[in-house]
Amino acid sequence: MKIYTKTGDDGTTGLFGAGRVPKNHPRVALNGDVDELSSYVGLVRSLRDQSPALGQLDGILARIQNRLFTIGALITTPPQSVNFAKIPKLTESDTAFLEAAIDRLTADLPELTQFIPPGGGRAASFLHVCRTVARRAERTLAAAHAANISLDPLIAQYLNRLSDLLFTMARWVNMREGISETSWEK
């Protein structure tokens, strides 16, 4: 199978079982943000051998990447598509999994009393990049909703909780690696 099809040379791309749309379509933009987020999560996972703390989070990150592929399928397969019934769906338990992870990691952390700039060690810094891409995906999702694009409401819940978890993971990895948080100097 060839990787190139040449069908996108005209500035369009195919939705799964629902025809072609311009590459700047809200579904395509949102899927691009989710794909970028998954790529950055993969980058973070590649650092697990260099960061024992990050290695402890790899199972969570692997599950997140899997769910991001599920979200991509939901985004690129409109509900009216004949293929919609065939793709996996998000469930409330997916968001609950993120919330449980946030609660477990937060229990180890000092109370957050002020804003902290993103950064710290390499792993934590990349987790912050993931967080900001997740927030961008949330904004792109809001734009898709404003354009009357019908999407599963669990996607918004998942992305919102995911960005919170990525922030918490960054703090937790820095703490485990002995890197102090810096406070925002007003």
N, C-alpha and C positions, 0 to 999 in steps of 0.2 A: 504494500500500500504506500503510495506517495504521500509525503507530508504536505506538499503544496497542491492546491486544487485550481488555483487561478480564478476561482469564482468571486473572490473578494477584491479583485483588481478594479472593480467599478465602484468601490467605496461602500459595499454592502456586505452583510454577513448573515448566515442562516441561523434562525432560531430552531430549536428541536421540534420538528413536525409542525412548524407554523410559518413557513415562508421566510423571506429575506427582509431585512430592515437595514437602514443606514447604520454605519459604524458609530455614529454619534447618538443612536437611539438610547433612551434612558435605561432600557434593560442591558444593553451592551456596555454602557458606561458603568453601571452598577456591578455587572459581572467582572469587568476589568478591575475595579477596586477590590472585589473579593478575591480575584485571582492574584492580584499583587499582594494582598494580605497573606494568602496561603504561601506565596513564594517567600515572603519575609519570615513567616513561621518556620518554613523549611530551612532558611538561613540560620535562624536561632537554633533549631534542632541540630544543625551541623556543628554547633559549638559545644555540644554536650560533653565531649571528651575533654575539653579544656576547662570545663566548669562543673565540678561535682554537684554543686547546688542545682545547676540547670539540668544535669543528668537526672536528678530526682523528679523533675517536672516533665520529662520527655513523654511519658505515657499520656499525660494531660494534653500536651502539645500535639501528639499524634492524633488523638481523638478530635481535637480542634480542627486540624487539617482535614480530616475525614468529613467533618460536618460542614466545613467551608466548601468542599466539593458538592455536598448535598445542596447547600444554598445556591451554588452556581447552577446546578441542574434545575432548581426551582425557579431561578431567575430567567434562564434561557428557554424554559418550556412553559409557555403561556397555558393557563388552565383550559382554554378551548382546544389545545393541541390533542390529537389522538394519543400522543405519547405521555401525556401528563400522568395518567394512572400508573404508568410503568416506572416512574422515577421514585426514589426514596423521598420521604418527607421528614421534616423536623417534628419533634414532639416536645411537649412541655418538660419532659425529663431531660432533654438536652440543655435547656436553660437552667434547670435545677442542678444539673451536674456542675455547671460553671459557678453557680451560687455556692454550692457546697465547697468547691475548691477555693473560692474567695474566702469563705468563712474559716477553712482550715489554715490557710496561709496567714490571714489577718491575725489569727490567735497568737502567732509567733512574733508579730511585729509590734513595735512601739506605736502608741496612739498617734495618729496623724493630726497635728494641731495647726499646721500652716502649709502653704504651697511649697512644693519642692520642684526645682527644675529637673527635666529629664537628664539622665546621665548615670554616671557611676562606672562600673566595669563594662567590658565589651558586651557580655550577655545581657545585662540589664539595659544598656543603651539600645541594643537591637530590639528588646522587648518594648521599649518606649516607642521605637519606630513602628512596630506592629500596632501598638495602641493608637498612634495617630492615623495610621492607614485605616484601622477599624472605625475611627471617628469619621474619617472622610467617607467611608462606605455608608455610614449612617446618614450623612448629609446627602449623598447621592440617592440613597433610598428615599429620603424625604422628598427630593426633587422628582423621583419617579412617581411617588404617590400624588404629588401636586399635578403631574401630567396625566393623572387618572390611569396609571398602570396598576393592574391588580396583582398584588403579591401577598404571599402568606404573612400574616401579622407576626408569626413567630420569628420571622427573619429579623424584624426590628428589635424584638426582645433579646434574641440571641446576640446580635451585634452589640447592643448596648451593654449587656452583661459581659460580653467578651472583652470589650475595651476596659471595663473595670477590672477584670481578671488580669489582663496583660499589665496594667498599672501595678496591681498588687504583686504579680510575679516579679516585676522589675525591682520593686522595693525588697521583696523577700530574697531574691538572688543577691542583691547588694549586701543585705544584712548577713546572709550566710557566707559571703566572701569577705566579710570584714570591712566593707566600704561604707563609710558614713554618708548619710544623706546630707545634702546641702540645702539650706533654707533660702527661699526667695528673699533677697535683700531689697526692702522697699525704699 
